[in-house]
């Protein structure tokens, strides 16, 4: 997540102080990615150092107001215009956990998959309910939150399908090993295509 560009985008909207930036960011994204206020001010310091924002007085209550500079406006416009690159994907703790689990003895990988599937399905139900409730009483300001919810729903659906695929691959591997034990002359089990079953989305 680019905190740097998110803060610049909010400052492009209007002048703000640090705590106000934090509140606006979390309100527009449904508090999905909470910001630490220290993180906000550290980022503002760096943006000021880089000439992208400047201190623009205070609000009379001791809060330093920040404004975006022309260079900052160009920076955030470039961010909006450029696609998000997938060449360096963010760390996926679940993928890392399973990748390590299948290489270590004594780890119950099927149990990990089963527990994660339960948790992921619960999250999918929660996101779907939140989307349904928000859409039922939608205000114009809810559009940003609905976009985030849609993204979370699709990501969680994909995660459940991936877990199904992982489970199928493990079953295929176990069958291949069993065949090799029963038939020592069998060097390699026939390769089969594993297809994950579609995820049934909770009713909206």
Secondary structure, 3 states (H helix, E strand, C coil): CCHHHHHHHHHHHCCEEHHHHHHHHHHHCCCCCCCCHHHHHHHHHHHHHCCCEEEEEECCCCCEEEEECHHHHHHHHHHHHCCCCCCCCCCCHHHHHHHHHCCCCCCCHHHHHHHHHHHHHHHHHHHHHHHHHHHHCCCHHHHHHHHHHHHHHHHHHHHHHHHHHHHHHHHHHHHHHHHHHHCCCCCCCCCCCCCCCCCCCCCC
